[in-house]
Amino acid sequence: MIFVRLLNKTRYAILGVLLDGPATGYEIKALMGRSTVYFWRESDSTIYPMLKVLAREGKVLSEIVYVGKKKKEVFSITEMGQIEFQGWFDSPTREETPRNEFLLKLFFATDRIEMVRLFQERLEKVEKIHTEYKKIEERLESITDSPRRTVRLKALRYGLAHLESEIKWLNNEKDK
């Protein structure tokens, strides 16, 4: 029997962010909060410990810098970190089971009133997210100097397509 060790994907999210340049843990968290949070959430409680692990493994370098009297720890990806990231990036994407609380509640709904309430609640949330994505799309379209602009727009538009499909489905199903 072969056992495959499942690595915590937090490491790849961090290494990927550091491909764009050195950053503090706070800057990594802030960037993820403006970008990957819509499809990949990381918290302080996962980012900071993983940065320490990656530093111990030699995948990132840590440097203490002072801005005035304030001490900051800045991380940069090493060649070993780049190799690990590229190995993960080139490997097939594993199957995932998404977690969706709306679907879980819908599965357990027992009558039409509960179902309609769930549909309306979900529709409001999805429409709000759709509005946020459209604002991000506008912002990304205005950026001309980013080498990853095109692929980030594609990732965003993938999310928009899913949201638009869900909005259409929710509107059609809630009245049935």
Order of alpha helices (4+ residues) and beta strands (2+ residues): alpha-beta-alpha-alpha-beta-beta-alpha-alpha-alpha-alpha
